[in-house]
Every structure is written in C-alpha cells, then in structure tokens.
Amino acid sequence: MKKLTSLLLISALFACQPTQKQEREKTDSPQGKFVVYQVFTRLFGNTNTTNKPWGTIEENGVGKFNDFTDRALEEIKSMGVTHIWYTGVPHHDVITDYTEYGISNDDPDVVKGRAGSPYAVKDYYNVDPDLAVDPANRLAEFEALIERTHEHNMKVIIDIVPNHVARNYQSISKPEGVADFGENDDTSVDYKRDNSFYYIPGEPFQVPEFLNGYQPLGGDDNPLSDGKFDEDPAKWTGNGARLAQPGFYDWYETVKVNYGVKPDGTYDFDLLPEGFDREDYKAHYEFWQDKDVPDSWEKFKDIALYWMEKGVDGFRYDMAEMVPVEFWSYMNSALKVKNPDAFLLAEVYNPALYRDYIHKGKMDYLYDKVELYDTLKHIMQGHGSTDNLPAIYDGLEDIEHHMLHFLENHDEQRIASAAFAGKAEKGKPAMVVSTCLSTSPTMIYFGQNVGEPGDGDMGFGDETRTSIFDYCGVPAHQRWMNNGKFDGGQSTEAEKELNAFYKNLLSFSAQSAALMGDYKEIHSYNRQNTEGYNDKVFSFVRWSGNDRLIVISNFEEAAHNFQLKLDEETVKALHLTDGLYNLIDQLTNEDEFVLEVKNGKGKVELELAGLESFILKMDVLSDVSE
C-alpha cells in the first residue's frame, strides 16, 4: 500500500475517521460503459500450434463456433464485456474445398490468403463453413452461439460489408424470392441505378499483375490457380478502381456495390431535407416510406433484418464512408424501428464526415481512429506528447459518446509488435486513458489482454497483425485459453498480470457511474503549475453526483513523483469542500492516497511507477469548517 508521507500526521489527527483501505463501493446493476470484445471467430478456439505459412486447415487448424463454450463466455463476461463482435461470420471466399456441401470452390487468383478475407463475402445468408463442426449445419451452430451469448447477458454483433462483395458472390442459402447481387443486372452499360455493380462493357476481367514475388497460396498447386478468373464484362473493383485489370494493391478480390451513385459522382436517389440531421430515427424511417430507392439499398436492409430475426443485436459496418449517408439513414432507421437498442458501429476515418454519419446516417458509434487512437499510438511509441490529448476531446465534445475507443483491432498492429510499441505493458496507460476519457464504448481485441504480439508470417499480409487471411494459432491467446479451460493456466506471469489489469479496468468501467458522467481535464493546469509533471503524463477528472474519480496515467517507463493539483474550477465542479479525501485506486483496490482541499484548491502527493496509472475514487475523510 502506498501512503502519503507528507500527510501522515494530518491523517492521524482524524483517527476517528477510516484511514485504512476502505471497501470499494460495488453495484450489481450495470450503470457504466459498453465494453465490446472483438474476436476473430475462426482463430479464437484453435489449439493447433503448427503455424505453417500458407498452411491448410488440416495443418494449422481452425476454431469453431462451439469453442465459445459456457466457460469461455463466462470468462469473457468477467472482463465487463457487454457486446461480442464475432468477426468474420458471414460466408466469405475460402480455399478449403466444401463442394460436398453444395458450395462452389473459390479461385486463389482472387482470394487473399488460404482462409480468405472476411470482407469478401460470398453469401450473406449463411455463415463461414470453416466455423462449423458440421458445415451442413453451420447456420444452426451459429444460432446456438447467439443463444449461448445471450444466456451470458452479452449481445451479438456481426459484420456487414456494404461497399463491396466477393467477385464470385453467389448465395445458395438466400430465402425464396430473393435475387442475388448482380443477378438481374444489365451488363451492357457501365451504370444503371438498379444494377448491383458497375461494369466495363466489352472488357473481360484480368487478374492483377502480382508483385514482390507474390504467388497465390505461396505457390502451392491448385487447379484454379492459373492466373485467370472468368468475369466478362469486368466489374469495378471494391475500392473503386475502374480498370479491367486492377492493381495488386487494389481490393481486387472484391467488386464495388452500386448505391445509385453515378460514375460522375452525382446521385440517383432522394436526398434528406435540410435540417433532417436533427430528426430522430422514426422521422427518418417515415421519410423513406414513399421513396423509390436503389435495389442495393433494399438488398442490404433485408440482409440486416434477416440476421436480426436470428437474434443478432447489432452490426459493425466496414468502410461505411464509401457508401452514401442517405443509404444509412434508410437502413439504420429501419433497423432501429425493429430494435431501438440495436448496436450500430461504423468504420469512418474522415473526421469531416463524423457528424453526418451519426446524425444523418443514424450510426450509434464510429471509430475514434484518426484522432485519439493515432495520437495515443504516437505517445506510446515515445514520439508524441500528451499535450495533444485535451484538444481531441474538446473537438469531439458534442459527439464524444458516439466515438468508440480502441487500441487494437484486426486492422491495426498489435501493441506488443516491434513495429508498434514492442512491449504489451506500454499499452496500459493508453488503455486507461482510452477507456476512461469519455462516455463512449471501449473495444478490446482478443489476445490484447495477454499481450499477443502478432508475430509470424502466416501467408498473405504482413506481420505485426494477427492474420485475418490464413489459418493460424494465436500463441499468447492459446496459453490463456489453456485447452478450453480459459483460466490462463499456461500463461506467463507477465501475461497473467496484464490480463488482470485489463479485467480490472474494463469490469470497473462497465459499472462506473462516474465514467458515464462529466469530464474535465486537469492536465493543462498541472503542466503549468506542477513541478515534475511533464508531457508524458495525462490526468483528468470524471464525476456523476458523488461518484468522483481522478484518473492519471504515466506513459513513460521512468517513475514520476509530484504533487498533483486541482484548480478552483475543478474543485467547484466536483462539489468538494475543504477537507481530506481518501483516494482508493480502482485498478488494484489497494493503492491509497489522501487529497487535501484547502482554500478551494486541491493537492495530492503521488508516486507513479513507470507505465502506471491510477483511477482514484474519492471518499471523505474529514470536512474542515472555516
């Protein structure tokens, strides 16, 4: 236990007041933040440790829906998780042969990796056959997972990828009367409003020229790997490339979906009226009821409603900003009418579009990637300054609740990778800031809790990111999984300590009323008035009523000792009167300090070890009447 040496005598004067560690206030009713656990579904339960580059499913293994046992879900829930994003569920292109189940083989020339990209969806009305013990029964196995997840009081999120589909999209599971994407297209023209795709009439598709020695499947033989793919006329590629032969760095495994945007960029659909961003989802839903919309709009709305009928509680939308905001108004309002609590998360990277996609597009949450994540990453790498953090919150204050925070996901480098921070523990102060800074949800990626570094070349793609294209095991996660016991039984001591940190932080955030309340940074004041407080430390206060927190993080490996100060404005905001306040760290429930408020200002002596953070909850020791 850490104690204030300079205030020990003061504390002793109030011996009748509790000065030892006090029992942390707890509540059984969720009142805090949403916590999203993103899991790459096919990797989660895989116990195979072979990790052969370009390895087959037989060589490297694959996880299944059934690996999310009651024990696994119980352990995930213990981290405060409220929503699980099962990444890679819709049936996408894979190289494994499933023809005995009526599934056509996919061409390695237009598939990235052996297990395939989860963002090249082949059939939106079924799930990836890799994920089922019995591929013929794959949909029922996923429905059972939805039910198990709900039994553990967590909600289910899956991907919808609206901007593009696999080049060979063909649903064998669609309901009667549903037409496939492209099934009724007029392919003689480059654009028609109700075509699913854009075309290049008169030109057949050509496989891109592969660079840097790349060979599909690493050069392994496959009867379809012949440098050809039958598509005539060629379609525009997923990222908007308009060439019959896209480039190697284009999204050549996918084709772009047409939302009624003409090739010149003008729109072939009704626009929302001026000021409609202030209207609720019910008004948006009513607006679209008498409008004629492009066919692709209806297709994706029907897909989302199909999964909601099966119990899915929300969606993560890939590259949402590449699709017109009016479509999102149309679809999301329909989903909210169906389920007002639906969790709708979008990948939008242009800050200038944030408010349109939230207010017009009726998104619940967007990634706070290009501002908070990128700034925290720079600080974690030793280059950036915490002086840049206050402006981020201030600039997003009106939409802070809608900006989901994360430090890892399937697209980003692992914190522990050499190219990012090289050490998982460097993520601890950033995770505290990311989690506690606003009222928005926090997301954690599977394996982050045990410092998975993402090492190893598994085939397609780069190291530093756990592969989303190939079959592989995830070593640190596998040690935590401990052959299905999910108790960290094989984890190293460092991994166990890190897991405990994440569990304590996230479970606290899911219960804290203060983290759903007000925010005020005290960093700027301490930078100007506190000796020894530098731009590798960050501090702020959070409060809701009498639930009051001081949050401080040290991004350096060097220790810091200083007297943290609360200015008069902050003391008033926290409704503090002169006196002594016990501060108990909610991350450990052991570290304890005393805040002295005198003449309307506060101060507390702190000792911060390298990479240490405190979430200090206030309890009154004594009031001092003047």
C-alpha positions in Angstrom: 0.0 0.0 0.0 1.3 3.5 -0.9 0.7 6.2 1.7 1.4 9.9 1.7 4.4 10.6 3.9 3.7 14.3 3.9 0.1 13.9 5.1 0.5 11.1 7.6 0.5 13.4 10.5 -2.6 15.2 9.1 -4.4 11.9 8.7 -3.6 10.9 12.2 -5.4 13.9 13.6 -8.6 12.3 12.3 -8.1 8.9 13.9 -11.8 8.5 14.4 -12.2 8.5 10.6 -11.4 5.4 8.5 -7.8 5.8 7.2 -7.1 2.2 6.2 -8.1 0.6 2.9 -11.9 1.0 2.6 -14.2 -1.5 0.9 -14.7 -0.4 -2.7 -18.3 0.5 -3.4 -19.8 -2.0 -5.7 -23.1 -2.4 -7.5 -24.8 -5.3 -9.2 -26.7 -3.2 -11.7 -24.8 -2.2 -14.8 -24.6 1.6 -15.0 -21.3 2.1 -16.8 -19.9 1.9 -20.2 -20.4 -0.6 -23.0 -17.4 -2.9 -23.5 -17.0 -4.6 -26.9 -14.9 -7.7 -27.2 -13.9 -8.2 -30.8 -12.9 -11.7 -31.6 -11.7 -13.1 -34.9 -14.0 -16.1 -34.7 -12.0 -18.7 -36.7 -8.9 -18.1 -34.6 -10.4 -17.9 -31.1 -10.7 -21.6 -30.2 -7.9 -23.0 -32.4 -5.5 -25.0 -30.2 -3.2 -26.1 -33.1 0.3 -24.5 -32.7 1.8 -25.6 -36.1 1.6 -22.2 -37.7 2.9 -23.2 -41.1 2.9 -20.3 -43.6 0.0 -20.8 -46.1 -0.9 -23.9 -44.0 -4.1 -25.8 -44.8 -7.0 -26.1 -42.4 -5.8 -29.7 -41.7 -2.2 -28.5 -41.0 -2.9 -25.3 -39.0 -6.3 -26.0 -37.6 -9.3 -23.6 -37.2 -11.6 -22.5 -34.4 -15.3 -23.3 -34.3 -18.5 -21.7 -33.0 -18.6 -24.5 -30.5 -15.3 -23.3 -28.9 -17.2 -20.5 -27.4 -18.3 -22.7 -24.5 -20.1 -21.5 -21.4 -16.8 -21.4 -19.7 -15.3 -19.2 -22.4 -18.2 -16.9 -22.4 -18.2 -16.7 -18.6 -14.5 -15.6 -18.7 -15.2 -13.0 -21.5 -18.1 -11.7 -19.5 -15.8 -11.3 -16.4 -14.0 -8.5 -18.3 -17.1 -6.4 -18.1 -17.9 -7.2 -21.7 -21.4 -6.2 -22.8 -21.2 -7.0 -26.6 -19.2 -9.6 -28.5 -18.3 -8.7 -32.1 -17.9 -12.1 -33.8 -15.7 -11.0 -36.7 -15.7 -13.0 -40.0 -19.0 -14.8 -39.6 -20.8 -14.2 -43.0 -19.8 -16.8 -45.6 -16.8 -15.4 -47.4 -14.4 -16.9 -50.0 -12.2 -19.7 -48.7 -9.9 -22.1 -50.5 -10.8 -25.2 -48.4 -13.0 -27.5 -50.6 -16.6 -27.6 -49.4 -18.2 -28.9 -52.6 -19.7 -31.9 -50.8 -22.0 -29.3 -49.1 -23.1 -27.7 -52.3 -20.6 -24.8 -52.0 -18.6 -23.9 -55.1 -14.8 -23.7 -54.9 -13.2 -20.3 -54.8 -10.3 -19.2 -57.1 -7.0 -18.5 -55.4 -6.2 -15.8 -58.0 -8.9 -13.6 -56.4 -8.8 -14.8 -52.8 -6.4 -13.3 -50.3 -4.9 -16.0 -48.2 -5.9 -19.6 -47.8 -8.7 -19.0 -45.3 -9.8 -15.9 -47.2 -10.7 -12.3 -46.3 -13.8 -11.9 -44.1 -14.5 -8.8 -46.2 -15.0 -10.7 -49.4 -18.5 -12.0 -48.6 -19.8 -14.7 -50.9 -23.2 -15.5 -49.3 -24.8 -13.1 -46.9 -27.5 -15.6 -46.0 -25.2 -18.1 -44.4 -22.0 -18.3 -42.3 -18.4 -19.4 -43.0 -18.3 -23.2 -43.3 -14.9 -23.2 -41.6 -16.6 -22.2 -38.3 -18.9 -25.2 -38.0 -18.2 -28.7 -36.7 -20.7 -29.8 -39.3 -20.7 -27.4 -42.3 -24.1 -28.7 -43.4 -25.4 -27.5 -40.1 -23.4 -24.3 -39.9 -26.3 -21.9 -39.6 -27.8 -23.8 -36.7 -24.5 -23.9 -34.9 -24.2 -20.1 -35.2 -27.8 -19.7 -33.9 -26.8 -21.8 -30.9 -23.9 -19.5 -30.3 -26.2 -16.4 -30.4 -28.4 -18.1 -27.8 -25.4 -19.0 -25.6 -24.1 -15.5 -25.8 -27.5 -14.1 -24.7 -27.6 -16.5 -21.8 -24.4 -14.9 -20.5 -26.1 -11.5 -20.8 -24.0 -10.3 -23.7 -25.1 -9.1 -27.1 -24.0 -10.3 -30.5 -22.5 -8.1 -33.3 -21.5 -9.3 -36.7 -20.0 -7.7 -39.8 -21.9 -6.2 -42.7 -19.7 -5.0 -45.6 -21.8 -2.7 -47.6 -19.3 -1.3 -50.1 -18.2 -4.5 -51.8 -18.8 -8.3 -52.1 -16.7 -11.1 -53.4 -16.1 -11.2 -57.1 -17.9 -14.5 -57.3 -20.8 -13.6 -55.0 -23.5 -16.3 -55.2 -25.9 -17.1 -52.3 -27.0 -20.7 -52.2 -28.9 -20.0 -48.9 -31.0 -17.0 -49.8 -34.7 -17.1 -48.9 -37.2 -17.8 -51.7 -37.9 -14.8 -53.9 -34.6 -13.1 -53.1 -32.4 -12.1 -56.1 -28.6 -12.3 -55.8 -26.4 -9.2 -56.1 -25.9 -8.8 -59.9 -28.5 -11.5 -60.9 -30.7 -9.0 -62.7 -28.1 -6.5 -63.8 -27.9 -5.0 -67.3 -24.2 -5.7 -68.0 -24.3 -3.8 -71.4 -23.9 -0.5 -69.6 -21.4 0.8 -67.1 -24.1 2.2 -64.8 -27.8 1.7 -64.2 -29.4 2.8 -61.0 -30.8 -0.6 -60.0 -27.7 -2.6 -61.2 -25.9 -4.1 -58.2 -22.5 -3.4 -59.8 -20.6 -1.1 -62.1 -19.3 -2.6 -65.4 -16.7 -2.1 -68.0 -18.6 -3.2 -71.1 -16.5 -5.0 -73.8 -13.6 -5.8 -71.5 -13.1 -9.1 -69.6 -11.6 -9.0 -66.1 -7.9 -9.8 -65.8 -6.1 -10.9 -62.7 -3.7 -8.2 -61.4 0.0 -8.5 -62.1 1.3 -9.9 -58.8 4.3 -8.0 -57.3 7.2 -8.6 -54.9 7.3 -12.3 -55.7 3.8 -13.0 -54.5 2.1 -16.2 -55.6 -1.4 -17.3 -54.7 -1.2 -19.9 -51.9 2.5 -19.3 -51.7 2.9 -21.2 -54.9 1.1 -24.4 -53.8 -0.7 -26.2 -56.6 -4.4 -25.6 -57.1 -6.4 -26.4 -60.2 -8.0 -23.0 -60.2 -4.7 -21.1 -59.7 -4.0 -20.4 -63.3 -3.8 -16.6 -63.5 -7.3 -16.3 -64.8 -10.8 -15.6 -63.4 -13.9 -15.6 -65.6 -15.7 -12.3 -65.4 -17.0 -10.7 -68.6 -17.6 -7.8 -68.7 -15.3 -6.8 -65.9 -16.7 -5.0 -62.9 -15.3 -2.1 -60.9 -13.1 -3.3 -58.0 -14.1 -2.8 -54.4 -12.0 0.2 -53.7 -13.5 2.0 -56.8 -10.7 1.0 -59.3 -12.3 1.2 -62.8 -9.8 -0.9 -64.7 -10.5 -4.3 -66.1 -7.1 -5.3 -64.6 -6.9 -3.8 -61.2 -3.6 -3.2 -59.5 -2.0 -5.6 -56.9 -2.8 -3.1 -54.1 -6.4 -2.7 -55.1 -9.1 -4.7 -53.4 -9.1 -7.0 -56.4 -10.8 -9.9 -54.6 -14.0 -7.8 -54.4 -16.4 -5.8 -56.6 -17.9 -2.4 -55.7 -21.6 -2.3 -55.0 -23.7 0.4 -56.7 -25.8 2.6 -54.4 -27.2 4.8 -57.1 -24.1 7.0 -57.3 -23.4 7.7 -61.0 -19.9 7.4 -62.3 -19.6 11.2 -62.3 -20.4 11.2 -58.6 -23.9 12.6 -58.8 -26.8 10.9 -57.0 -29.7 8.9 -58.4 -31.8 9.0 -55.3 -33.7 11.4 -53.0 -31.6 13.5 -50.6 -32.5 14.2 -47.0 -34.2 17.6 -46.4 -32.2 20.4 -44.9 -32.1 20.2 -41.2 -33.1 16.5 -41.1 -29.9 15.7 -39.1 -31.9 17.0 -36.1 -34.7 14.4 -36.6 -34.8 11.1 -34.8 -34.7 7.7 -36.4 -38.5 7.4 -36.5 -38.8 10.5 -38.7 -36.0 9.2 -41.0 -37.9 5.9 -41.3 -41.1 7.7 -42.2 -39.3 9.8 -44.8 -38.2 6.8 -46.8 -41.6 5.0 -46.8 -42.8 6.6 -50.0 -39.4 6.9 -51.7 -38.2 4.8 -54.6 -34.7 3.7 -53.6 -31.9 1.8 -55.5 -32.2 -2.0 -55.4 -28.9 -2.4 -53.5 -30.4 -0.4 -50.6 -33.3 -2.9 -50.2 -30.9 -5.9 -50.6 -28.7 -4.8 -47.7 -31.7 -3.8 -45.5 -33.2 -7.2 -46.0 -29.9 -8.9 -45.1 -29.6 -6.9 -41.9 -33.2 -7.7 -40.9 -32.6 -11.4 -41.7 -29.8 -11.5 -39.1 -31.8 -9.5 -36.6 -34.6 -12.1 -36.9 -32.0 -14.7 -35.9 -31.1 -12.8 -32.7 -28.1 -10.6 -33.9 -28.1 -7.4 -31.8 -26.1 -5.2 -34.0 -23.6 -4.7 -36.8 -20.1 -3.4 -37.5 -20.2 -1.7 -40.9 -17.0 -1.9 -42.9 -15.8 1.2 -44.7 -19.1 2.9 -44.2 -18.0 6.3 -45.5 -17.6 4.7 -49.0 -21.4 4.4 -49.1 -23.8 7.4 -49.3 -25.1 8.7 -45.9 -28.7 8.6 -47.3 -28.5 4.8 -47.5 -27.5 4.7 -43.9 -30.5 6.8 -43.0 -32.7 4.4 -44.9 -31.3 1.2 -43.4 -30.4 2.2 -39.9 -33.8 3.8 -39.3 -35.4 0.6 -40.4 -33.2 -1.4 -38.0 -33.9 0.9 -35.1 -37.7 0.6 -35.7 -37.2 -3.1 -35.5 -34.9 -2.9 -32.4 -34.3 0.5 -30.8 -31.4 -1.0 -28.8 -29.5 -2.2 -31.9 -25.8 -1.5 -31.7 -24.7 0.1 -35.0 -20.9 0.7 -35.3 -19.3 2.1 -38.4 -15.8 2.4 -39.7 -15.4 6.1 -40.8 -12.0 7.7 -41.0 -12.8 11.2 -42.2 -13.5 13.5 -39.2 -15.3 15.9 -41.5 -17.9 13.2 -42.1 -18.4 12.1 -38.4 -21.4 14.2 -37.7 -23.2 13.4 -40.9 -22.9 9.7 -40.4 -24.0 10.0 -36.8 -26.9 12.5 -37.2 -28.0 11.8 -40.8 -26.9 8.2 -41.0 -28.2 7.3 -37.6 -25.0 5.5 -36.6 -24.6 4.8 -32.9 -20.8 4.7 -32.9 -17.8 5.4 -35.1 -14.2 4.5 -34.7 -12.1 7.2 -33.0 -9.1 6.2 -35.0 -7.5 9.1 -36.8 -7.6 11.4 -33.7 -7.5 9.5 -30.4 -6.0 6.2 -31.5 -3.3 7.7 -33.7 -2.3 10.2 -31.1 -2.1 7.6 -28.3 -0.1 5.3 -30.6 2.4 8.2 -31.2 2.7 8.8 -27.5 3.1 5.0 -26.8 5.9 4.9 -29.3 7.8 7.6 -27.4 7.3 10.3 -30.0 4.1 12.2 -29.2 3.0 14.5 -26.4 0.1 14.2 -24.0 -0.4 17.9 -24.6 -2.2 17.0 -27.8 -4.9 15.0 -26.0 -7.1 17.8 -24.5 -7.9 19.2 -27.9 -9.1 15.9 -29.2 -11.8 15.6 -26.6 -12.7 19.3 -26.9 -13.1 19.0 -30.7 -15.4 16.0 -30.4 -17.2 17.0 -27.2 -20.6 17.3 -28.9 -20.3 13.7 -30.3 -17.9 12.1 -27.7 -20.5 9.5 -26.7 -20.5 8.2 -30.3 -16.8 7.8 -30.8 -15.8 4.3 -29.9 -12.3 3.9 -28.4 -9.8 1.1 -29.0 -6.1 0.3 -29.1 -6.2 -2.9 -31.1 -8.4 -4.4 -33.8 -8.0 -6.7 -36.7 -6.8 -3.9 -39.0 -4.2 -2.4 -36.6 -0.8 -3.6 -35.4 -0.6 -5.4 -32.1 0.7 -3.2 -29.3 3.4 -5.7 -28.4 4.7 -6.0 -32.0 8.1 -4.5 -32.7 6.6 -2.0 -35.2 4.2 -0.6 -32.7 5.4 -0.4 -29.1 7.4 -3.6 -28.8 6.0 -4.2 -25.3 2.5 -5.0 -24.3 2.8 -3.1 -21.0 3.2 0.2 -22.9 -0.5 -0.2 -23.7 -1.6 0.0 -20.1 -1.6 3.8 -19.6 -3.1 4.4 -23.1 -5.8 1.8 -22.3 -6.7 3.6 -19.1 -7.0 7.0 -20.9 -8.8 5.4 -23.9 -11.3 3.7 -21.5 -11.9 6.5 -19.1 -11.8 9.6 -21.2 -15.4 9.7 -22.4 -18.8 8.0 -22.2 -18.3 6.1 -25.4 -17.9 2.3 -25.6 -14.4 0.7 -25.2 -13.3 -2.1 -27.5 -10.7 -4.8 -26.8 -9.4 -7.2 -29.4 -9.0 -10.9 -28.4 -5.4 -11.6 -27.3 -4.8 -8.0 -26.4 -5.4 -8.8 -22.7 -2.4 -11.2 -22.7 -0.1 -9.1 -24.9 -0.3 -11.1 -28.2 2.4 -9.6 -30.5 1.1 -10.9 -33.8 4.5 -12.4 -34.8 5.0 -14.7 -37.7 4.4 -14.6 -41.4 1.4 -16.8 -42.0 1.0 -16.2 -45.7 -0.9 -13.2 -47.1 -0.4 -9.9 -45.4 2.2 -8.5 -43.0 3.5 -9.5 -39.6 2.6 -7.4 -36.6 -1.1 -8.0 -37.2 -2.7 -11.3 -36.3 -3.6 -12.9 -39.7 -7.1 -12.4 -41.0 -6.4 -14.2 -44.2 -4.9 -17.6 -43.2 -5.3 -20.4 -40.8 -3.2 -20.0 -37.7 -3.0 -20.2 -34.0 -2.5 -17.2 -31.7 0.2 -18.2 -29.1 -0.4 -15.9 -26.2 -4.1 -16.3 -26.5 -3.7 -20.1 -26.7 -1.8 -20.1 -23.4 -4.6 -18.1 -21.8 -7.2 -20.4 -23.4 -5.4 -23.4 -21.8 -7.0 -26.1 -23.9 -10.5 -24.9 -23.3 -10.2 -24.1 -19.6 -9.9 -20.4 -20.2 -8.1 -19.9 -16.9 -4.6 -18.6 -18.1 -3.2 -21.9 -16.9 -0.3 -21.8 -19.5 0.2 -18.0 -19.4 3.4 -16.5 -18.3 3.5 -14.4 -15.2 3.6 -11.2 -17.3 0.6 -12.3 -19.3 -1.3 -13.1 -16.1 -0.6 -9.7 -14.7 -1.6 -8.0 -17.9 -4.8 -10.0 -18.1 -5.7 -9.0 -14.5 -5.1 -5.3 -15.4 -7.5 -5.5 -18.4 -10.1 -7.4 -16.4 -10.0 -4.9 -13.5 -10.1 -1.9 -15.8 -12.8 -3.0 -18.1 -15.0 -4.5 -15.4 -14.7 -1.3 -13.4 -15.7 0.8 -16.5 -18.8 -1.3 -17.1 -20.0 -0.5 -13.6 -18.8 3.1 -13.0 -21.5 5.9 -13.0 -18.7 8.5 -13.0 -17.4 7.3 -16.4 -20.9 8.0 -17.8 -20.9 11.5 -16.3 -18.9 14.7 -16.7 -15.3 15.2 -17.7 -12.7 17.8 -17.1 -9.0 17.7 -17.9 -6.6 18.8 -15.3 -3.5 18.1 -17.4 -3.1 21.7 -18.7 -3.2 23.2 -15.2 -0.7 20.7 -13.9 1.6 21.3 -16.8 1.8 24.9 -15.8 1.8 24.6 -12.1 3.2 21.3 -11.0 7.0 20.6 -10.8 7.9 17.2 -12.3 4.7 16.8 -14.2 5.6 16.5 -17.9 4.1 15.8 -21.3 4.3 12.0 -20.9 1.7 12.2 -18.1 -2.0 12.8 -18.5 -4.7 13.5 -16.0 -8.4 14.3 -15.8 -11.4 14.0 -13.5 -14.7 12.2 -14.1 -17.8 12.5 -11.9 -21.5 11.8 -11.6 -23.1 13.1 -8.4 -20.9 12.0 -5.5 -19.1 9.3 -7.6 -15.9 11.2 -8.3 -12.7 10.0 -9.9 -9.2 11.3 -10.6 -7.5 9.5 -13.5 -3.8 9.8 -14.1 -1.5 7.8 -16.4 2.2 7.7 -16.9 3.3 6.9 -20.4 7.0 6.7 -19.6 8.9 3.7 -18.1 10.5 6.2 -15.7 8.8 6.9 -12.4 7.3 10.2 -11.5 6.8 11.8 -8.1 4.8 15.1 -7.9 2.1 16.9 -6.1 -1.0 16.7 -8.4 -3.2 19.8 -8.1 -6.8 20.6 -8.6 -7.6 24.2 -9.5 -10.5 26.1 -8.1 -12.8 25.5 -11.1 -12.2 21.7 -10.8 -12.9 21.7 -7.0 -16.1 23.5 -7.6 -17.1 21.2 -10.4 -16.6 18.2 -8.2 -18.5 19.9 -5.3 -15.6 19.5 -2.9 -15.4 21.4 0.3 -12.2 22.0 2.3 -11.1 18.8 4.0 -9.4 15.5 3.4 -10.5 12.8 1.0 -9.3 9.3 0.8 -8.4 8.2 -2.7 -8.5 4.5 -3.4 -7.2 3.1 -6.7 -9.9 1.2 -8.5 -7.4 -0.8 -10.6 -5.9 -2.5 -7.6 -8.2 -1.6 -4.7 -5.1 -1.3 -2.6 -3.1 1.9 -3.5 -4.4 4.7 -1.4 -3.7 8.4 -1.2 -5.1 11.5 0.5 -6.4 14.5 -1.3 -6.2 17.7 0.7 -8.6 20.5 -0.3 -7.8 23.8 1.3 -8.9 27.3 0.4 -10.8 25.9 -2.6 -7.8 24.2 -4.2 -6.7 20.5 -4.0 -3.4 18.7 -3.9 -2.3 15.1 -3.5 1.2 13.6 -3.4 1.6 10.9 -6.0 4.2 8.3 -6.8 3.7 6.9 -10.2 5.8 4.0 -11.3 6.8 3.5 -14.9 3.7 2.9 -17.1 1.5 3.1 -14.1 -2.0 4.5 -13.9 -4.4 5.3 -11.1 -8.2 5.6 -11.1 -8.7 7.3 -7.8 -12.1 7.2 -6.2 -12.9 9.8 -3.5 -14.2 9.1 -0.1 -14.5 11.8 2.6 -12.0 11.5 5.4 -12.9 14.8 7.1 -14.6 18.1 6.4 -12.8 21.2 7.6 -15.1 24.2 8.5 -13.6 27.6 8.1 
